[in-house]
């Protein structure tokens, strides 16, 4: 979910996402990010989809400090790690994937925290494999790749053998 204005100063459109390549602004994204503030909430069903409930502990966003400095999160991906225990990965602009945990089937969530997985401003997918291992697939970019104008170029994957504590 996002909130905010849809235009910039003097009602000019917000510039599209891209990179400066050979002194030209080039659109490089499949879709375009705007300056809205984004946050995540969860809607879950405990009766096979007949009714739906919003998580009871409020919106998920990144709190940098108690002086109310926040960062956005969006495009979550959730998997069940163990019965009733869910892991959510979220897209951010902070150079890492962020995660939150629920220990009650999605009714409440921990505050989003950084993972060890360096990431671009792109969504990730997390799944529990039939073997019980966790798989995460996401994009990375090095500093050099950003300088060369690359965007969303390196697809990466990691496995967790211990329920999301360590990724390899």
C-alpha positions in Angstrom: 0.0 0.0 0.0 1.3 3.5 -0.7 0.2 7.0 0.3 1.3 10.4 -0.8 1.0 12.8 -3.7 1.1 11.8 -7.3 3.0 14.8 -8.7 6.1 16.8 -7.8 6.8 20.5 -7.2 4.7 22.9 -9.3 2.4 19.9 -10.3 5.1 18.6 -12.6 5.1 14.8 -13.1 7.6 12.8 -11.0 10.5 11.7 -13.2 10.6 8.1 -14.1 13.2 5.7 -12.6 16.3 5.1 -14.6 20.0 5.7 -14.9 22.2 8.3 -16.4 24.0 6.5 -19.3 26.3 8.5 -21.6 24.8 11.8 -20.2 21.3 10.7 -21.2 18.5 9.8 -18.8 17.4 6.3 -19.7 14.4 4.5 -18.3 15.6 1.2 -17.0 12.8 -0.2 -14.9 9.9 -2.4 -16.0 7.6 -0.2 -13.9 8.2 3.2 -12.3 8.6 4.0 -8.7 7.1 7.2 -7.3 7.8 9.1 -4.1 4.8 7.6 -2.2 5.5 6.2 1.2 4.9 2.4 1.0 4.1 0.0 3.8 2.8 -3.5 4.2 -0.1 -5.0 6.0 -1.3 -8.6 6.0 -4.8 -9.9 5.2 -5.3 -13.5 6.2 -8.1 -16.1 6.3 -8.5 -18.8 8.9 -11.7 -20.3 7.4 -10.7 -21.4 3.9 -11.3 -17.9 2.4 -14.9 -17.3 3.6 -13.8 -14.3 5.7 -10.6 -12.2 5.8 -8.9 -10.3 8.7 -6.2 -7.7 8.7 -3.2 -8.3 11.0 -3.9 -6.8 14.4 -0.7 -5.0 15.2 -0.6 -2.3 12.5 1.3 -1.5 9.3 4.8 -2.8 8.8 7.4 -0.2 7.9 11.1 0.3 8.8 11.7 2.5 11.8 15.3 3.8 11.8 15.2 5.4 15.2 12.7 6.7 17.7 12.9 10.2 16.3 10.3 8.9 13.7 12.6 8.4 10.7 10.9 5.7 8.6 11.7 3.9 5.3 9.3 2.2 3.0 8.8 -1.5 2.5 6.6 -3.1 -0.2 6.0 -6.1 -2.4 6.3 -8.8 0.3 6.6 -12.5 -0.2 5.6 -14.9 2.6 6.3 -18.5 3.4 5.3 -20.9 6.2 8.5 -22.0 7.9 6.8 -24.2 10.5 3.2 -24.6 11.6 1.9 -21.1 12.5 5.4 -19.6 12.0 5.6 -17.3 8.9 8.5 -15.5 7.3 8.0 -12.4 5.2 10.7 -10.8 2.9 10.1 -7.2 1.8 11.6 -4.9 -0.9 13.3 -1.8 0.4 15.6 0.9 -0.9 18.2 0.3 1.8 20.4 -2.2 0.0 19.1 -5.2 1.8 16.1 -7.4 1.9 14.1 -6.9 5.1 12.2 -9.6 7.0 9.5 -9.9 9.5 8.2 -13.0 11.5 4.8 -14.1 12.6 4.4 -16.7 15.3 0.6 -16.8 15.2 -0.3 -17.5 11.5 -0.1 -13.9 10.4 -2.1 -12.2 13.2 0.9 -10.2 14.4 4.4 -9.5 13.0 7.8 -8.5 14.3 9.2 -5.2 13.2 11.0 -5.5 9.8 14.7 -6.1 10.2 17.5 -6.3 7.7 18.6 -9.7 6.4 22.2 -10.5 5.4 21.1 -10.5 1.7 22.3 -7.5 -0.2 19.6 -6.5 -2.7 18.5 -3.9 -5.2 15.2 -2.1 -5.0 13.4 -5.1 -6.4 11.0 -7.7 -4.9 12.2 -11.1 -3.8 10.4 -14.4 -3.6 10.7 -16.8 -0.7 9.4 -20.3 -0.7 9.6 -23.4 1.5 10.7 -26.3 -0.6 9.2 -29.8 -0.1 12.4 -30.8 1.8 11.8 -28.1 4.3 14.6 -25.9 3.1 13.9 -22.2 2.4 14.7 -20.7 -1.0 15.0 -17.0 -1.7 15.4 -15.6 -5.3 16.2 -11.9 -5.7 18.3 -9.3 -7.6 21.7 -7.9 -6.5 23.8 -5.1 -7.9 27.3 -4.1 -7.1 28.5 -0.5 -6.9 30.3 -1.0 -10.2 27.2 -2.4 -11.9 25.2 0.7 -10.7 27.9 3.0 -12.1 27.7 1.2 -15.5 24.0 1.8 -15.7 22.9 -1.7 -15.0 19.6 -2.3 -13.2 18.1 -5.5 -11.9 20.8 -7.4 -13.7 22.0 -10.2 -11.4 19.5 -12.8 -10.4 20.6 -14.5 -7.2 19.4 -17.3 -5.0 20.1 -18.5 -1.5 19.1 -21.5 0.6 18.4 -21.6 4.4 18.8 -25.0 6.0 17.8 -23.8 9.5 14.5 -22.0 9.0 15.7 -18.6 7.9 18.5 -17.9 10.4 21.4 -18.4 8.1 21.5 -18.1 4.3 24.0 -19.6 1.9 
